[in-house]
Amino acid sequence: MADEEQIGYRWETEYEKTWEALVEDESGSLQASVNDLVHRSKRRHLLEKIGNIRLGMMRHLFLIIDMSSSMNDQDLKPSRIITTLKLLEQFVEEYFDQNPISQLGILVTRNKRAEKVTELGGNPRRHIIALQNLAGKPCQGELSLQNSLEMALQTLSHLDSKTLQGFGSSGYFCPQCKSKYCELPIECNVCGLTLVSAPHLARSYHHLFPPEPFRELLTADIMTDGNVKIPDKMSGNNKRVTFAPTVILAYTDITAAASRAVFGLEEKDVVYETIDLPTLEGAPPACIHGAEAKPENAPMDPIQIINCKFDQSKMPKFTFIIINTYMVDEKSHFVARRIVELCADSGVLNLVVLSSQRLDIKGPVHRLYENVFCGMTPVTQRPALPGDILISDAFLNNLIQICSVEWQPFTCLTAPAHRIGPGQANNEDGSLQLVQLFQSTIADFSGLQFSDKLSSSLMYKGPLEDVVPASLMYA
């Protein structure tokens, strides 16, 4: 009985001497003890997590946050909205821990309206920063759940046409046997090929592909009088290259029409640069100058950077990236990743990609199509590619995937074409018409001037025999 009297009631003993867990540090602060308790609580919570987590599942989720005037109430300290935002920050971190290839977006509702704070994306840091910024926003009026759900549904209803290639999808097709499947990832029951979606591949490409090969250097190559020096071939990788807010990318596809079109740039104030990529080291140029080339004509490096239209602060308004060499499928993602990294470092706002593709289009065929991604504003009035088009260009697929993950706004200007042989651009094979089409399109939205005569003088070496379409197609 005496022991029972000393124990007392459970609700009394549960909080007995809890202050003993808090110990002051040398300065008399309790913050260190509080941080330790918080850390232990988080770790205990992690250990108690449910183990049935499907890391390979692709989920799309919108958070709808109530920012009506009722969220100013202080029944939860310091206020309802602050408490909610703090809890959502933890939720975002746990969501991407358990769903690494999923996407999330944030909506708020106030004044009977719905507002999109972040688009669907897979960058948790961007969502957490957005939540922190909402703490300083006013909570006003009444919420509208209907408007919020309609806005979320409007975005989610297009996932079938936006999640995979970005050009649209009504199903997932095996590129080998053409079998159709309703979900990915999956192993084809007919031919055994493993099928994955663009988001799966984009988020795991750095695990699926090995890093770029290391260079073997002699001690004499990096030492001079006892001091370490950077070899010349490595200096290009470390060179700081700054891009303009708008970047126009042309590469060697099945026609090389886009790269030839850009090489015809006729602007007085231009600066030529290049970047060194070990992936393309020693790669031959796909296009070279003809016999009538002038000394002031653009150099023909495997990767050529052209900055033009400088403002008063000597900053370019446009940057051209020309990939003037051939890229095999298994190396194209290295080039795409490097380009996206440079765009991110320079704060590029608009990336315009020029491409010629073999397209199986049913119905009327337009000369040019434009598909925009990641919230970029279209640069033309051209229609978008139909939703059932297969794209088999490995570099374009990789570029779209990486840009989508990094949320780099970009647009693809795609011209239907067929594979073109070596030689100068001409009317017989349609290459000259493609060059003129790309030049006029760029001139319309940029005001830049081009010379189709200069472009048609370039000698295209033709496609390599071992360059094959991408092994993975997206419907």
VOTORTOR-919220 format. One line per field, with one value per residue (C-alpha): residue number from 1; residue in one letter; chain; x, y, z. Coordinates in pm, 1 decimal, always signed. Each point is the difference from the previous one (the first is absolute). Example, Ala and Ser with C-alpha at 12.3 -4.5 7.8 and 13.67 -1.06 7.14 Angstrom:
BEGIN
pos = (1 2) .
code = (A S) .
unit = (A A) .
u = (+1230.0 +137.0) .
v = (-450.0 +344.0) .
w = (+780.0 -66.0) .
***
This chain:
BEGIN
pos = (1 2 3 4 5 6 7 8 9 10 11 12 13 14 15 16 17 18 19 20 21 22 23 24 25 26 27 28 29 30 31 32 33 34 35 36 37 38 39 40 41 42 43 44 45 46 47 48 49 50 51 52 53 54 55 56 57 58 59 60 61 62 63 64 65 66 67 68 69 70 71 72 73 74 75 76 77 78 79 80 81 82 83 84 85 86 87 88 89 90 91 92 93 94 95 96 97 98 99 100 101 102 103 104 105 106 107 108 109 110 111 112 113 114 115 116 117 118 119 120 121 122 123 124 125 126 127 128 129 130 131 132 133 134 135 136 137 138 139 140 141 142 143 144 145 146 147 148 149 150 151 152 153 154 155 156 157 158 159 160 161 162 163 164 165 166 167 168 169 170 171 172 173 174 175 176 177 178 179 180 181 182 183 184 185 186 187 188 189 190 191 192 193 194 195 196 197 198 199 200 201 202 203 204 205 206 207 208 209 210 211 212 213 214 215 216 217 218 219 220 221 222 223 224 225 226 227 228 229 230 231 232 233 234 235 236 237 238 239 240 241 242 243 244 245 246 247 248 249 250 251 252 253 254 255 256 257 258 259 260 261 262 263 264 265 266 267 268 269 270 271 272 273 274 275 276 277 278 279 280 281 282 283 284 285 286 287 288 289 290 291 292 293 294 295 296 297 298 299 300 301 302 303 304 305 306 307 308 309 310 311 312 313 314 315 316 317 318 319 320 321 322 323 324 325 326 327 328 329 330 331 332 333 334 335 336 337 338 339 340 341 342 343 344 345 346 347 348 349 350 351 352 353 354 355 356 357 358 359 360 361 362 363 364 365 366 367 368 369 370 371 372 373 374 375 376 377 378 379 380 381 382 383 384 385 386 387 388 389 390 391 392 393 394 395 396 397 398 399 400 401 402 403 404 405 406 407 408 409 410 411 412 413 414 415 416 417 418 419 420 421 422 423 424 425 426 427 428 429 430 431 432 433 434 435 436 437 438 439 440 441 442 443 444 445 446 447 448 449 450 451 452 453 454 455 456 457 458 459 460 461 462 463 464 465 466 467 468 469 470 471 472 473 474 475) .
code = (M A D E E Q I G Y R W E T E Y E K T W E A L V E D E S G S L Q A S V N D L V H R S K R R H L L E K I G N I R L G M M R H L F L I I D M S S S M N D Q D L K P S R I I T T L K L L E Q F V E E Y F D Q N P I S Q L G I L V T R N K R A E K V T E L G G N P R R H I I A L Q N L A G K P C Q G E L S L Q N S L E M A L Q T L S H L D S K T L Q G F G S S G Y F C P Q C K S K Y C E L P I E C N V C G L T L V S A P H L A R S Y H H L F P P E P F R E L L T A D I M T D G N V K I P D K M S G N N K R V T F A P T V I L A Y T D I T A A A S R A V F G L E E K D V V Y E T I D L P T L E G A P P A C I H G A E A K P E N A P M D P I Q I I N C K F D Q S K M P K F T F I I I N T Y M V D E K S H F V A R R I V E L C A D S G V L N L V V L S S Q R L D I K G P V H R L Y E N V F C G M T P V T Q R P A L P G D I L I S D A F L N N L I Q I C S V E W Q P F T C L T A P A H R I G P G Q A N N E D G S L Q L V Q L F Q S T I A D F S G L Q F S D K L S S S L M Y K G P L E D V V P A S L M Y A) .
unit = (A A A A A A A A A A A A A A A A A A A A A A A A A A A A A A A A A A A A A A A A A A A A A A A A A A A A A A A A A A A A A A A A A A A A A A A A A A A A A A A A A A A A A A A A A A A A A A A A A A A A A A A A A A A A A A A A A A A A A A A A A A A A A A A A A A A A A A A A A A A A A A A A A A A A A A A A A A A A A A A A A A A A A A A A A A A A A A A A A A A A A A A A A A A A A A A A A A A A A A A A A A A A A A A A A A A A A A A A A A A A A A A A A A A A A A A A A A A A A A A A A A A A A A A A A A A A A A A A A A A A A A A A A A A A A A A A A A A A A A A A A A A A A A A A A A A A A A A A A A A A A A A A A A A A A A A A A A A A A A A A A A A A A A A A A A A A A A A A A A A A A A A A A A A A A A A A A A A A A A A A A A A A A A A A A A A A A A A A A A A A A A A A A A A A A A A A A A A A A A A A A A A A A A A A A A A A A A A A A A A A A A A A A A A A A A A A A A A A A A A A A A A A A A A A A A A A A A A A A A A A A A A A A A A A A A A A A A A) .
u = (+0.0 +282.3 +157.0 -330.2 -44.2 +349.8 -65.6 -320.2 -212.9 +138.2 -77.1 +204.2 +305.8 +12.0 +136.1 +188.8 +335.9 +6.3 +199.5 +298.4 +53.8 +87.0 +355.2 +151.2 +323.6 +295.3 -177.9 -316.7 -200.2 -239.7 +10.4 +252.2 -220.6 -307.6 +180.6 +110.7 -357.2 -126.2 +271.4 -84.4 -369.0 +65.5 +226.1 -254.4 -263.6 +222.0 +58.0 -374.1 -77.6 -196.5 +228.3 -246.0 +126.1 -10.2 +294.0 -72.0 -354.5 -61.5 -242.8 -132.3 -132.5 -131.3 -4.8 -287.1 +66.9 -278.0 +108.1 -336.7 -37.9 -74.0 +364.6 +98.8 -153.9 +246.9 -152.5 +317.0 +304.8 +121.6 -285.1 -179.6 +175.2 +351.8 -62.2 -144.2 +292.5 +255.2 -173.0 -19.1 +375.8 +52.5 -260.5 +176.3 +330.8 -158.8 -205.4 +306.8 +192.9 -270.1 -85.2 +327.8 -133.6 -333.8 -107.0 -175.7 -161.4 -144.4 -325.2 -140.3 -356.7 -119.1 -251.8 -204.4 +276.9 +263.8 +362.6 +279.2 +315.8 +219.8 -46.1 +27.8 +367.2 +242.5 +224.1 -88.3 +218.9 -204.3 -326.0 +141.9 +120.3 -346.7 -157.6 +237.7 -87.1 -370.9 +56.4 +22.6 -309.3 -335.5 -287.0 -318.3 -363.5 -148.8 +132.9 -140.9 +53.0 -178.3 +227.9 +305.3 -107.3 -85.0 +343.6 +172.8 -216.0 +76.5 +370.5 -32.0 -238.1 +280.1 +247.6 -56.2 +114.7 +276.6 +160.1 +186.7 +162.3 -170.2 -151.8 -297.2 -94.8 -298.0 +190.5 +347.5 +143.4 +296.2 +242.6 +96.9 -328.2 -248.9 -193.7 -212.4 -1.8 -202.2 +269.0 +375.2 +252.9 -67.2 +176.6 -146.9 -176.4 +71.0 +367.7 +123.8 +114.6 -13.7 -216.7 +32.8 -148.2 +185.4 -28.2 +130.9 +293.8 +68.5 +16.1 +216.6 +222.0 +298.1 -37.0 -57.8 +293.5 +363.7 +184.6 +213.2 +336.7 +294.3 +307.9 +331.3 +262.9 +374.4 +167.6 +184.5 -333.1 -112.9 +327.7 +221.6 +295.3 -173.9 -326.0 -328.5 -142.4 -330.0 +49.6 -128.8 -250.0 -156.2 -21.4 -306.0 -202.4 +81.4 -58.5 -284.4 -255.0 -290.9 -316.3 -255.5 -355.4 -114.8 +195.1 -59.6 +129.0 +65.8 +156.4 +92.7 -316.4 -112.2 +39.1 +237.6 -225.3 -32.7 +374.6 +64.2 -270.5 +156.5 +348.1 -143.6 -39.6 +78.9 +52.1 +284.3 +46.6 +53.0 +232.5 +99.8 +77.5 +10.5 -18.3 +202.2 -189.1 +201.8 -296.4 +57.1 +378.1 +146.2 -343.7 +2.2 -212.7 -317.5 +10.4 +305.0 +52.4 -8.5 +264.8 -153.7 +31.5 +140.1 +236.3 -269.3 -245.6 -92.8 +243.6 -124.9 +70.8 -190.3 -184.1 -21.1 -130.0 -103.7 -102.2 -160.5 -217.2 +186.6 -168.0 +160.0 +136.0 +177.1 -233.4 -128.7 -372.5 +28.6 +230.8 +22.8 +122.8 +93.1 +85.9 +188.6 +87.3 -159.8 -126.4 -61.7 -295.8 +195.9 +196.1 -268.0 -121.7 +344.3 -27.7 -361.8 +79.4 +295.8 -208.7 -276.9 +257.5 +148.1 -348.5 -76.7 +330.0 -75.0 -363.8 -133.4 -368.7 -79.5 +157.7 -105.6 +88.0 +5.0 -45.7 -85.0 -173.4 -141.6 -365.5 -291.2 -279.5 -351.3 -199.7 +123.3 +373.0 +131.2 +345.7 +86.3 -135.3 +61.6 -33.5 +66.3 +106.0 +46.3 -210.6 +187.2 -188.8 -21.7 +221.7 -218.5 -362.9 +77.0 -217.0 +122.9 +90.4 -293.0 -19.2 +60.2 +338.9 +300.6 +329.2 +313.3 +272.3 +219.4 +151.9 -338.0 -153.2 +282.3 -15.1 -374.9 +30.2 +282.1 -160.6 -326.1 +175.5 +201.9 -304.8 +182.0 -261.5 +45.6 -180.1 +58.9 -39.0 -27.6 -5.3 -114.3 +283.8 +177.6 +364.4 +218.3 +326.7 +332.2 +56.9 -117.6 -354.8 -212.8 -358.6 +10.5 +15.1 -188.9 +292.5 +14.4 -371.0 +58.6 +295.0 -208.6 -293.2 +211.8 +167.8 -328.1 -154.3 +289.0 +3.5 -372.4 +28.3 +355.1 +56.2 +334.0 +121.5 +116.5 +147.8 -133.7 +280.1 +261.5 -188.1 -37.5 +375.7 +75.0 +94.5 -197.6 +190.0 -317.2 -127.7 +220.5 -99.0 +21.7 -231.8 -333.9 -332.0 -43.0 -59.1 -289.5 -298.2 -270.2 -356.0) .
v = (+0.0 +235.3 -62.3 +68.1 +328.1 +109.2 -83.9 +204.6 +46.9 -71.7 +350.9 +137.6 -221.4 +41.8 +355.9 -42.4 +183.7 +57.3 +318.1 -212.5 -78.2 +366.2 +93.2 +344.2 +38.8 +216.6 +316.6 -86.7 -81.2 -294.3 -1.7 -284.6 -225.8 +91.0 -75.9 -335.3 -90.3 +100.1 -208.6 -304.8 +43.6 +15.8 -303.7 -198.5 +100.6 -119.1 -335.1 -43.0 +61.1 -263.7 -218.4 -57.7 +286.6 -30.2 +208.0 -75.9 +136.2 +327.8 +214.1 +346.8 +203.5 +351.2 +156.1 +245.4 +245.5 +198.9 +366.5 +145.9 +242.6 -287.2 -109.2 +311.6 -149.2 -71.3 -310.7 -163.2 +203.8 +223.9 -31.0 -262.5 +89.0 -4.9 -336.0 -141.0 +118.1 -145.4 -338.3 +8.9 +60.6 -326.8 -168.9 +107.1 -144.2 -329.9 -14.3 +11.8 -234.2 -261.9 +93.9 +106.0 -5.1 +167.3 +359.9 +253.3 +340.5 +261.6 +196.0 +260.8 +122.9 +334.5 +268.9 -281.5 -49.7 -263.5 +85.4 -231.3 +54.9 -270.7 -217.7 -376.2 -77.5 -230.9 +255.2 -1.9 +302.3 +216.2 -99.9 +59.4 +348.4 +74.4 -110.7 +220.0 +297.8 -55.7 +79.2 +368.5 +1.2 +127.7 -234.9 +164.4 -66.5 -344.5 -316.3 -165.7 -372.9 -37.6 +244.2 -165.1 -349.2 +117.2 +161.7 -316.3 -217.6 +220.3 -75.7 -364.7 -78.4 +68.0 -236.5 -269.2 +246.0 +168.4 -254.0 -212.9 +154.6 +333.3 -27.9 -201.9 -359.3 -228.4 -308.6 -140.3 -194.8 -234.2 +124.8 -356.9 -186.5 +291.4 -158.9 +247.3 +35.1 +211.7 +70.9 +26.5 -126.7 -347.9 -284.5 -70.4 -336.3 -54.1 +83.5 +42.8 +361.9 +211.9 +307.5 +314.5 +347.1 +323.5 +114.3 -337.3 +20.6 +366.6 -54.2 -307.9 +75.8 +75.1 -349.9 -173.5 +152.8 +0.0 +328.5 +149.4 -175.7 +138.9 +122.0 -165.8 +272.7 -23.5 +185.8 +210.0 +114.7 +156.8 +109.0 +292.2 +83.6 -169.1 +190.8 -155.1 +131.5 -64.2 -174.7 +189.5 -270.6 +21.2 +377.4 +11.0 -197.9 +252.2 +305.1 +222.2 +32.5 +239.8 -39.8 +264.6 -11.5 -163.6 -298.8 -152.8 -356.4 -170.4 -343.2 -258.0 -203.0 -193.1 +310.4 +236.2 +273.4 +184.5 +15.7 +111.2 +265.0 +145.5 +1.4 +248.2 +268.0 +346.1 +234.1 +248.3 -26.8 -369.6 -192.2 -360.9 -237.6 -373.5 -245.1 -317.3 -322.5 -320.6 -187.2 +171.8 +23.7 -65.9 -15.9 +107.8 +297.4 -87.6 +320.4 +181.3 +317.0 -21.6 +131.0 +347.5 +48.1 +328.3 +44.1 +179.6 -287.6 -191.4 -270.2 -357.3 -150.7 -310.0 +224.7 +363.9 +280.7 +327.5 +302.5 +293.5 +312.2 +153.3 +265.7 +306.3 -210.2 -227.0 -289.4 -206.3 -23.8 -327.6 -299.9 -268.3 -348.2 -205.1 -367.5 -50.9 -365.8 -340.3 -139.3 -368.3 -86.5 -121.1 +328.0 +253.2 +33.1 +129.7 +284.2 +76.1 +6.5 +236.6 +241.3 +8.2 +57.6 +297.0 +141.1 -29.1 +167.8 +291.5 +36.3 -65.2 +92.4 -146.1 -295.8 -41.8 -336.5 -42.2 -352.4 -199.2 -330.9 -286.4 +12.8 -224.3 +256.0 -97.4 +275.1 +344.5 +57.5 +343.9 +125.2 +70.6 -93.0 +153.6 -179.0 +202.0 -136.4 +118.0 +313.2 +161.1 +242.7 -114.7 +188.4 -75.4 -60.9 -347.4 -297.4 -262.9 -349.6 -242.9 -217.9 -335.7 +83.7 -220.2 +182.4 -212.8 +265.3 -97.9 +344.2 +175.8 -253.2 +46.2 +378.1 +7.6 -233.4 +191.5 +339.9 -127.7 -120.3 +320.6 +209.9 +182.1 +180.8 -103.4 -47.6 -241.5 +122.2 -322.7 -28.4 -325.0 -130.9 -307.4 -99.5 +209.1 -107.1 +186.9 +316.5 +360.7 +106.7 -12.7 -3.2 -355.7 -171.0 +277.4 +96.3 +359.2 +50.6 -124.9 +238.2 +294.7 -106.2 -0.6 +329.7 +179.9 -139.2 +119.7 +337.4 +49.0 -28.8 +133.8 +257.9 -160.8 -18.5 -309.9 -87.7 -313.0 +38.0 -41.4 -297.0 -172.2 +31.6 -228.3 -357.6 -257.0 -327.2 -201.4 -231.0 -264.6 -356.8 -106.4 +277.6 -170.0 +125.7 +3.6 -340.3 +133.5 +178.4 +188.6 -3.4) .
w = (+0.0 +84.7 -341.6 -175.8 +189.1 -103.7 -365.8 -14.1 -308.5 -348.9 -123.4 +289.3 -44.4 -381.7 +25.5 +326.6 +4.7 -377.1 +58.3 +96.8 -368.7 -61.2 +92.9 -35.7 -192.1 +104.6 -114.4 +190.1 -315.9 -32.3 -379.7 -22.9 +212.3 -201.1 -327.4 +138.5 +95.7 -343.7 -167.8 +212.3 -77.4 -375.1 +10.5 +200.7 -254.3 -288.2 +169.6 +47.5 -368.3 -178.3 -210.6 -286.0 -219.9 -378.4 -118.9 -365.7 -1.8 -185.7 +198.4 -79.1 +291.5 +52.5 +347.9 +49.7 +282.9 +162.6 +21.3 +94.6 +288.6 +240.1 -28.3 +196.4 +316.7 +277.7 +151.2 -137.8 +93.3 -149.6 -252.2 -201.2 -324.6 +147.3 +165.5 -321.2 -210.4 +243.2 -7.5 -380.1 -23.5 +186.5 -218.8 -321.5 +119.6 +101.5 -321.5 -223.6 +231.6 -48.5 -361.2 -163.7 -358.4 +76.7 -50.0 +220.1 -43.3 +236.7 -26.3 +240.7 +30.3 +137.5 -94.3 -161.0 -255.6 -66.0 -75.9 -116.4 +205.2 -155.1 -304.9 +19.2 +49.3 +171.1 +172.6 +372.4 +71.8 -236.9 +172.5 +348.3 -97.4 -137.1 +327.9 +197.1 -220.8 +64.7 +368.6 -90.9 -218.7 +136.4 +77.5 -130.4 -80.8 -35.0 -156.0 -313.4 -0.2 -331.7 -184.0 +154.2 -103.3 -351.2 -38.5 +122.3 -223.7 -298.7 +41.5 +98.8 -285.0 -249.5 +162.5 -260.3 -264.7 +196.4 +230.0 -248.8 -301.9 +40.9 -347.3 +119.0 +70.0 -34.4 +111.2 +41.4 -294.9 -9.2 -269.4 -93.4 -36.0 +20.0 +287.4 +194.5 +379.0 +239.6 +258.8 +43.6 +101.7 -134.2 -178.5 -341.9 +5.8 -369.0 -51.0 +358.2 -42.3 +315.4 -60.9 +211.1 -26.4 -56.5 +365.9 +120.1 -235.7 +72.1 +374.7 -24.3 -299.6 +221.3 +147.3 -333.7 -185.3 +108.3 +59.4 -272.3 -37.9 +195.1 -184.3 +77.7 +39.7 +47.0 +283.2 -257.5 -139.5 +326.7 +164.1 -99.7 +224.2 +287.8 -52.8 -111.0 -325.8 -178.1 -335.6 -300.4 -90.4 +342.7 +17.8 -225.0 +252.7 +270.8 -216.5 +111.7 -281.5 +46.0 -204.2 -91.5 +142.7 -325.5 -134.7 -343.0 -34.9 -334.1 -31.7 -262.8 -54.7 -309.1 -222.2 +187.1 -141.6 +331.5 +63.6 -358.5 +34.0 +315.9 -152.4 -250.9 +267.8 -140.3 +292.6 +40.3 +375.1 +77.3 +232.0 -70.4 +285.0 +56.0 +288.3 +40.5 +62.3 +51.0 -148.9 -335.7 +17.1 -342.6 -162.7 -366.5 -108.3 -186.3 -208.3 -136.5 -200.6 -376.2 -234.9 -2.2 +379.3 +130.3 +297.3 +200.1 -32.4 +313.3 +117.6 -33.3 +341.6 +120.9 +246.5 -101.4 +223.7 -167.7 +208.6 -180.7 +36.3 +292.4 +213.2 +160.8 +285.1 -251.7 +77.7 -294.0 -68.1 -190.1 +22.7 -266.7 +87.2 -306.3 +42.5 -323.9 +40.0 +23.3 +331.0 +54.3 +220.7 +303.4 +24.4 -88.6 +359.9 +110.0 -250.1 +89.9 +371.3 -49.6 -205.3 +260.8 +276.2 -187.7 -58.5 +371.2 +96.6 -235.7 +108.0 -349.6 -24.3 -342.2 -179.8 -363.4 -156.7 -379.6 -134.0 -313.0 +60.5 -199.5 +106.6 -86.3 +0.4 -100.6 -164.5 -108.0 +51.5 +99.8 -87.9 +364.2 +342.8 +343.1 +334.3 +316.3 +339.5 +359.4 -34.5 -289.4 -224.2 -365.7 -245.9 -303.8 -88.7 -131.1 +105.4 +243.6 -110.6 +21.2 +306.5 -169.9 -152.6 +77.4 +56.2 -44.7 +29.6 +296.5 +57.6 -18.0 +239.1 +250.0 -26.7 +61.8 +297.0 +169.4 -63.4 +147.3 +315.8 +41.4 -99.5 -277.9 -215.3 -361.7 -330.1 -288.4 -357.6 -200.7 -378.4 -168.0 -217.8 -131.8 +26.9 -231.7 -157.7 -17.5 -197.9 -2.4 +78.9 -314.2 -124.6 -129.9 +339.9 +183.2 +223.7 -127.2 +72.7 +356.0 +46.5 -121.1 +220.5 +315.6 -90.3 -66.8 +318.5 +218.6 -176.0 +69.9 +379.4 +47.1 -272.7 -90.2 -358.1 -186.5 -337.1 -168.1 -254.3 +273.4 +149.0 -337.2 -58.8 +295.9 -79.3 +198.0 +33.6 +33.3 +276.3 +153.3 -75.2 +364.0 +122.2 +55.8 +139.3 +376.8 +153.7 +205.2 -154.1 +182.6 -126.5) .
***
